[in-house]
Amino acid sequence: MSLAVIHSRALHALEAAEVTVEVHLANGLPSFTLVGLADTEVKEARERVRAALQNSGLAFPHNKRITVNLAPADLPKESGRFDLPIALGILAASGQIDAARADRFEFAGELSLGGELRPVRGALAMALALRRNGIGTPRALVLPLASAREAALVDGLAIHAAAHLLDVVAALLPADAAAGVPLPLAFADARAPSPALPDLRDVKGQDGAKRALEVAAAGGHSVLMMGSPGTGKSMLAQRFAGLLPPLTQHDALESAAVLSLTGAFAHERWGQRVLRAPHHTASPVALVGGGSPPRPGEISLAHHGVLFLDEFPEFQRAALEALREPLETGRIVISRAARQAEFPARFQLIAAMNPCPCGHLGSAQRACRCTPDAVARYQGRISGPLLDRIDVQVEVPAVPPEALAAAPDGETSHAIAQRVGAARERALARQGCVNAALSGDALDAHCALDPAAARFLQTAAARLGWSARGFHRVLRVARTVADLAGSGAIAVTHLAEAIQYRRVLTVQ
């Protein structure tokens, strides 16, 4: 036959749209034309495919006019994932493999010049899309070994792995040449034990900051820690993920699928909360995502995990302001002239900063040498609207050396995580979401106050000049404090603790 159709998928954000690779062989002046809105990486497949077929001992139709169409034509195609489908299409069109057998599979893989298969980005997204959009019984998915290991995390799919082009060809030979040689199956158990996270007991002292992190973990709240250099802010942030409950199967797949889009998925960390800590020189695009085609940024790579921004005021103002909408909505929409791409971004923000440029404002150990104007400019790099969206704001004071040496070991992350897990279970059983996500009627229903508590909160709000958003965020934090205490109602003591976390940056 002179026409063959092979199935594959192209990535667009977290979606993996089906792509039909059509290969037509015709008589005429020998050529190899590739059409279908393919970028440079895809067009370079012509040379990789030609060399891979020849070096694998397979026949390449040199005397034919080869036309490869990647349909639909208006969907951008990028990366080397179409190398394998194009090679198989040429083989099917020239009669070297059985096209009917190939129709039962979807293929993706980059080819080396020797025919070895190299992994591709987005294997999990492809597997999720195939399971979601498969009509009747979905096709089986054929991927390189490393990519198949990722895709095998998705239940309910037939995943096959291959190390070389010849492994795939052997399974697709015509019936008179081979009796259906099976492709090597992907790993039966793709899950591996996760490495241990750092323990909070390593941090001496700082009981107030530890309590604030416990409240934040229980309710899904964002945190800003402020203190002098060397007080333990980074150590606390790096141990925050160990306080969070384990990911559900659905959340773990979502997190891994986003990481897979950039090749950042580490198989040994399957099911573990992600901690992303970009440098303060990161651009707005690096944080929220972008490019052409759009790629996820740090806020999406931290989906269902932790985004730690150290030296918070040193980030570009535009980068920090870009966090405002995702903190509210849990998603980011990247708009371009031709199309939009939406990425999930439900992360917990942990930010750390010094109180002033020299870092010693309010310290009992070293005198601050900054002028009030310098302090105001430094703290003013964080806008009021962004600060208003951070639920828990806590000071991390310096611990004197003698107190640090005599401080006993604190609670382990495991012990705190048990309390956090119990509080989250109460919230989920009551309202179906974490307290930080309460809004509208649910906020009124589950954060109702008795008259004494309502008067206390209204007085504090009037004196401290809170916005409506700040008022509601204090209510959510108080609801979390009550859940940690095992209380069904929000008492004045719970409100008092929540109010002390509502700290506003001011020149001292």
CORJO-V458546 format. One record per residue. RES is the residue in one letter. SS is DSSP state (H for helix, E for strand, L for the rest). PSI is psi in degrees with one decimal (* if undefined). NEAR is the number of other ideal C-beta (glycine too) atoms within 10 Angstrom. Layout:
RES & SS & PSI & NEAR
RES & SS & PSI & NEAR
This chain:
M & L & 156.7 & 10
S & L & -3.7 & 13
L & E & 132.4 & 14
A & E & 149.0 & 22
V & E & 126.4 & 17
I & E & 143.2 & 27
H & E & 140.0 & 20
S & E & -168.1 & 26
R & E & 146.7 & 25
A & E & 145.2 & 26
L & E & 135.5 & 25
H & E & 103.9 & 20
A & L & -129.9 & 23
L & L & -1.3 & 22
E & E & 149.5 & 16
A & E & 88.6 & 26
A & E & 144.9 & 13
E & E & 136.6 & 18
V & E & 131.8 & 22
T & E & 119.1 & 15
V & E & 106.1 & 26
E & E & 127.0 & 18
V & E & 125.0 & 25
H & E & 129.6 & 17
L & E & 128.3 & 19
A & E & 157.6 & 12
N & L & 153.6 & 9
G & L & -169.0 & 8
L & L & 123.6 & 7
P & L & 131.7 & 11
S & E & 167.4 & 11
F & E & 100.8 & 19
T & E & 134.1 & 12
L & E & 121.3 & 21
V & E & 165.5 & 13
G & L & 39.8 & 21
L & L & 49.9 & 15
A & E & 138.4 & 20
D & L & -174.4 & 13
T & H & -40.2 & 7
E & H & -40.1 & 15
V & H & -40.3 & 23
K & H & -30.4 & 14
E & L & -10.0 & 14
A & H & -24.4 & 26
R & H & -45.2 & 17
E & H & -38.2 & 11
R & H & -42.9 & 19
V & H & -44.0 & 28
R & H & -47.5 & 17
A & H & -39.3 & 16
A & H & -41.8 & 27
L & H & -45.0 & 22
Q & H & -43.5 & 14
N & H & -13.1 & 15
S & L & 3.3 & 17
G & L & 17.4 & 9
L & L & 155.9 & 18
A & L & 129.7 & 12
F & L & 128.3 & 19
P & L & 80.9 & 17
H & L & -29.6 & 10
N & L & 16.5 & 10
K & L & 158.8 & 20
R & E & 108.8 & 15
I & E & 125.3 & 24
T & E & 124.3 & 17
V & E & 122.8 & 26
N & E & 126.5 & 18
L & E & 102.7 & 23
A & E & 145.3 & 15
P & L & 151.1 & 14
A & L & -20.9 & 11
D & L & 3.0 & 9
L & L & 121.1 & 15
P & L & 140.2 & 17
K & E & 133.7 & 26
E & L & 164.8 & 18
S & L & 177.8 & 18
G & L & 17.0 & 19
R & L & -18.7 & 30
F & L & 3.3 & 32
D & H & -51.6 & 27
L & H & -48.3 & 29
P & H & -38.7 & 29
I & H & -43.7 & 26
A & H & -43.8 & 30
L & H & -34.4 & 29
G & H & -40.7 & 30
I & H & -42.4 & 27
L & H & -39.3 & 27
A & H & -40.3 & 24
A & H & -29.4 & 26
S & L & 5.0 & 20
G & L & 15.5 & 14
Q & L & -21.0 & 18
I & L & 166.6 & 26
D & L & 112.4 & 19
A & H & -31.6 & 20
A & H & -38.2 & 11
R & H & -40.5 & 16
A & H & -25.1 & 23
D & L & -15.1 & 14
R & L & 0.8 & 13
F & E & 161.4 & 21
E & E & 139.3 & 25
F & E & 147.7 & 29
A & L & 139.1 & 31
G & L & 143.7 & 28
E & E & 139.7 & 22
L & E & 137.3 & 26
S & L & 170.3 & 16
L & L & -21.0 & 13
G & L & -2.3 & 11
G & L & -2.8 & 24
E & E & 148.2 & 19
L & E & 130.4 & 28
R & E & 148.9 & 17
P & L & 158.5 & 19
V & L & 157.5 & 24
R & L & 153.7 & 24
G & L & 24.6 & 29
A & H & -38.7 & 33
L & H & -40.2 & 26
A & H & -38.7 & 25
M & H & -44.1 & 29
A & H & -41.6 & 30
L & H & -41.3 & 23
A & H & -39.1 & 22
L & H & -41.4 & 24
R & H & -36.7 & 15
R & H & -38.3 & 11
N & H & -1.5 & 13
G & L & 130.3 & 14
I & L & 122.6 & 6
G & L & -127.2 & 5
T & L & 116.0 & 8
P & L & 155.1 & 17
R & L & 157.4 & 18
A & E & 155.4 & 15
L & E & 127.3 & 28
V & E & 121.5 & 31
L & E & 162.7 & 28
P & E & 162.9 & 23
L & H & -53.5 & 19
A & H & -38.5 & 16
S & H & -36.1 & 29
A & H & -33.0 & 27
R & H & -37.7 & 20
E & H & -50.4 & 28
A & H & -26.5 & 27
A & L & -11.4 & 25
L & L & -19.2 & 26
V & L & 118.6 & 23
D & L & 155.3 & 9
G & L & 13.5 & 9
L & L & 150.5 & 19
A & L & 112.6 & 16
I & E & 129.5 & 24
H & E & 142.9 & 21
A & E & 146.4 & 22
A & E & 142.5 & 24
A & L & -20.6 & 15
H & E & 154.4 & 18
L & H & -37.2 & 26
L & H & -27.6 & 15
D & H & -40.0 & 18
V & H & -42.4 & 24
V & H & -39.4 & 22
A & H & -32.0 & 17
A & H & -12.2 & 21
L & L & 15.8 & 25
L & L & 151.7 & 17
P & L & 155.7 & 13
A & L & -31.1 & 10
D & L & -8.7 & 7
A & L & -27.1 & 12
A & L & 147.5 & 15
A & L & 56.0 & 7
G & L & 59.2 & 11
V & L & 123.1 & 12
P & L & 146.4 & 8
L & L & 149.2 & 19
P & L & 129.7 & 12
L & E & 149.1 & 12
A & L & 172.1 & 23
F & L & 132.0 & 15
A & L & -39.5 & 6
D & L & 101.0 & 6
A & L & -0.1 & 16
R & L & 137.4 & 13
A & L & 152.8 & 14
P & L & 138.5 & 8
S & L & 146.2 & 14
P & L & 154.0 & 9
A & L & 144.8 & 9
L & L & 157.3 & 18
P & L & 147.8 & 15
D & L & 140.7 & 15
L & H & -18.7 & 25
R & H & -15.7 & 17
D & H & -21.3 & 15
V & L & 116.3 & 24
K & L & 138.4 & 16
G & L & -151.4 & 20
Q & L & 44.8 & 24
D & H & -36.5 & 11
G & H & -43.1 & 14
A & H & -38.0 & 23
K & H & -40.4 & 22
R & H & -40.6 & 17
A & H & -40.4 & 26
L & H & -35.5 & 26
E & H & -43.8 & 22
V & H & -43.2 & 26
A & H & -41.7 & 27
A & H & -37.7 & 29
A & H & -35.1 & 30
G & H & -2.1 & 28
G & L & 31.0 & 21
H & L & 152.3 & 24
S & L & 155.9 & 20
V & E & 141.2 & 26
L & E & 121.0 & 25
M & E & 130.7 & 25
M & E & 132.3 & 23
G & L & 169.5 & 23
S & L & 161.2 & 23
P & L & 139.5 & 13
G & L & 13.6 & 11
T & L & -6.8 & 24
G & L & 14.2 & 23
K & H & -46.1 & 28
S & H & -39.7 & 17
M & H & -42.0 & 16
L & H & -44.4 & 25
A & H & -39.5 & 23
Q & H & -17.6 & 20
R & L & 0.8 & 22
F & H & -39.0 & 24
A & H & -28.7 & 20
G & H & -11.5 & 20
L & H & -15.5 & 24
L & L & 149.3 & 23
P & L & 158.4 & 19
P & L & 151.0 & 12
L & L & 143.8 & 19
T & L & 166.8 & 11
Q & H & -42.1 & 10
H & H & -46.5 & 9
D & H & -37.1 & 17
A & H & -39.7 & 18
L & H & -40.6 & 21
E & H & -46.2 & 19
S & H & -46.8 & 28
A & H & -34.4 & 28
A & H & -39.6 & 25
V & H & -43.9 & 27
L & H & -35.5 & 24
S & H & -25.9 & 26
L & H & -27.0 & 24
T & L & 4.9 & 15
G & L & 16.6 & 12
A & L & 1.7 & 14
F & L & 124.1 & 23
A & L & 117.4 & 13
H & H & -33.0 & 15
E & H & -12.5 & 10
R & H & 22.4 & 15
W & L & 132.3 & 19
G & L & 3.4 & 18
Q & L & 142.8 & 21
R & L & 137.4 & 24
V & L & 140.6 & 22
L & E & 113.8 & 20
R & E & 131.1 & 20
A & L & 76.4 & 15
P & L & 152.0 & 20
H & L & 155.3 & 11
H & L & -6.1 & 13
T & L & 3.7 & 11
A & L & 139.6 & 15
S & L & 167.0 & 15
P & H & -39.4 & 18
V & H & -37.9 & 16
A & H & -33.3 & 18
L & H & -48.2 & 27
V & H & -14.5 & 23
G & E & 165.1 & 27
G & E & -156.5 & 19
G & L & -177.2 & 13
S & L & 109.9 & 10
P & L & 159.3 & 19
P & L & 136.5 & 22
R & E & 152.6 & 20
P & E & 146.9 & 26
G & L & -170.9 & 28
E & H & -34.2 & 21
I & H & -30.6 & 27
S & H & -35.8 & 30
L & H & -21.6 & 24
A & L & 14.6 & 27
H & L & 129.0 & 25
H & L & 19.8 & 22
G & L & -147.8 & 23
V & E & 133.2 & 22
L & E & 112.7 & 27
F & E & 117.6 & 26
L & E & 97.9 & 26
D & L & 154.4 & 19
E & L & 54.1 & 15
F & H & -47.9 & 23
P & H & -13.0 & 20
E & H & -12.7 & 15
F & L & 153.0 & 26
Q & L & 142.1 & 16
R & H & -41.5 & 13
A & H & -35.4 & 12
A & H & -42.0 & 21
L & H & -40.8 & 21
E & H & -26.9 & 15
A & L & -12.8 & 21
L & H & -13.6 & 26
R & H & -50.0 & 14
E & H & -45.6 & 15
P & H & -32.7 & 25
L & H & -30.7 & 20
E & H & -44.6 & 11
T & H & -24.2 & 11
G & L & 19.1 & 16
R & E & 164.0 & 15
I & E & 131.0 & 24
V & E & 117.9 & 16
I & E & 114.7 & 21
S & E & 132.2 & 11
R & L & 169.8 & 12
A & L & -39.3 & 4
A & L & -34.7 & 9
R & L & 170.6 & 14
Q & E & 151.6 & 11
A & E & 129.4 & 21
E & E & 130.3 & 17
F & E & 144.4 & 23
P & E & 148.7 & 20
A & L & 52.8 & 27
R & L & 87.6 & 22
F & L & 164.3 & 27
Q & E & 121.0 & 26
L & E & 125.4 & 23
I & E & 112.5 & 28
A & E & 147.3 & 26
A & E & 143.4 & 21
M & E & 160.0 & 23
N & L & 155.9 & 21
P & L & -16.6 & 22
C & L & 172.2 & 26
P & L & -39.9 & 17
C & L & -20.2 & 18
G & L & 0.8 & 18
H & L & 20.2 & 19
L & L & 126.2 & 22
G & L & 2.0 & 14
S & L & 141.2 & 18
A & L & -7.3 & 10
Q & L & -33.4 & 11
R & L & 144.4 & 12
A & L & 142.0 & 9
C & L & 135.4 & 18
R & L & 11.3 & 11
C & L & 145.1 & 18
T & L & 157.6 & 12
P & H & -36.4 & 11
D & H & -39.9 & 9
A & H & -38.9 & 16
V & H & -43.2 & 20
A & H & -42.0 & 14
R & H & -41.6 & 14
Y & H & -50.0 & 22
Q & H & -25.0 & 22
G & L & -7.4 & 12
R & L & -19.7 & 16
I & L & 115.8 & 20
S & L & 156.2 & 13
G & H & -44.9 & 11
P & H & -37.4 & 11
L & H & -44.2 & 20
L & H & -33.8 & 17
D & H & -23.3 & 17
R & L & -3.4 & 19
I & L & 115.2 & 23
D & L & -44.6 & 28
V & E & 119.6 & 26
Q & E & 119.8 & 19
V & E & 146.4 & 23
E & E & 137.1 & 16
V & L & 96.4 & 22
P & L & 160.3 & 18
A & L & 139.7 & 20
V & L & 123.9 & 18
P & L & 147.9 & 12
P & H & -40.8 & 9
E & H & -35.5 & 8
A & H & -35.2 & 11
L & H & -40.6 & 12
A & H & -32.4 & 9
A & H & -5.3 & 10
A & L & 132.1 & 14
P & L & 166.6 & 7
D & L & 138.3 & 10
G & L & -170.2 & 18
E & L & 150.4 & 15
T & L & 158.5 & 14
S & H & -35.1 & 23
H & H & -44.4 & 12
A & H & -42.4 & 12
I & H & -38.8 & 22
A & H & -31.4 & 21
Q & H & -42.8 & 13
R & H & -40.3 & 18
V & H & -45.5 & 24
G & H & -41.3 & 16
A & H & -41.0 & 14
A & H & -40.4 & 26
R & H & -37.5 & 21
E & H & -39.1 & 12
R & H & -44.8 & 20
A & H & -44.5 & 23
L & H & -38.5 & 13
A & H & -31.8 & 8
R & H & -43.3 & 15
Q & H & -7.4 & 17
G & L & 7.2 & 9
C & L & 166.5 & 14
V & L & 160.6 & 22
N & H & -32.1 & 30
A & H & -20.3 & 24
A & H & 1.8 & 16
L & L & 140.0 & 24
S & L & 162.3 & 12
G & H & -135.7 & 7
D & H & -34.0 & 8
A & H & -37.5 & 14
L & H & -43.7 & 17
D & H & -37.7 & 12
A & H & -40.6 & 11
H & H & -4.9 & 18
C & L & 31.9 & 19
A & L & 143.5 & 13
L & L & 149.2 & 19
D & L & 167.4 & 12
P & H & -40.9 & 7
A & H & -44.3 & 11
A & H & -37.0 & 19
A & H & -42.9 & 14
R & H & -40.0 & 12
F & H & -45.0 & 17
L & H & -40.2 & 22
Q & H & -37.5 & 12
T & H & -43.6 & 10
A & H & -40.7 & 17
A & H & -39.6 & 17
A & H & -41.7 & 9
R & H & -35.9 & 8
L & H & -6.2 & 14
G & L & 42.0 & 8
W & L & 151.8 & 19
S & L & 171.8 & 12
A & H & -36.8 & 9
R & H & -44.7 & 12
G & H & -39.4 & 18
F & H & -47.4 & 15
H & H & -33.1 & 16
R & H & -35.4 & 24
V & H & -39.6 & 22
L & H & -43.5 & 21
R & H & -43.1 & 23
V & H & -40.6 & 28
A & H & -37.6 & 28
R & H & -38.2 & 29
T & H & -42.5 & 32
V & H & -40.2 & 26
A & H & -39.1 & 24
D & H & -39.1 & 26
L & H & -31.2 & 21
A & L & -2.9 & 15
G & L & 23.4 & 10
S & L & 137.4 & 14
G & L & -24.8 & 10
A & L & 153.1 & 12
I & L & 117.1 & 25
A & L & 172.8 & 17
V & H & -37.2 & 15
T & H & -37.0 & 14
H & H & -39.7 & 22
L & H & -39.1 & 24
A & H & -41.3 & 15
E & H & -40.0 & 18
A & H & -37.3 & 27
I & H & -36.8 & 18
Q & H & -16.9 & 14
Y & L & -8.0 & 24
R & L & 68.0 & 20
R & L & 136.1 & 16
V & L & 134.5 & 13
L & L & 123.9 & 20
T & L & 157.7 & 8
V & L & 125.6 & 16
Q & L & * & 11
